[in-house]
């Protein structure tokens, strides 16, 4: 990947732009926290060619949600499960809204 191609991906929420150290710094947490949320399967960082973990902005937002719960006393495994369930609920609600719109559109009288 060329530098020009990478530069164009800066706006991509899924682009793994952050090293583990930088991700931990941005979240105000430790690298062990990031490893723990990975072990709990909340996020799965991509790996660089050298095998180093790389995180996207989307993954950092998810990890930040888990960190908030942990900061309020929720065990990390439970926090990760809560965030996973929240993500699943959001997706289900999005799909249901699409189905409702499609059903309403099919009922609309032809002009």
Secondary structure, DSSP 4 states (H G I P E B T S, - for coil): --HHHHHTTTT-TTS--EEHHHHHHHHTS-HHHHHHHHHTTS---EE-TTS-EEE-HHHHHHHHHHHHHHHTT--HHHHHHHHHHHHHHHHHHHHHHHHHHHHHHHHSPP-
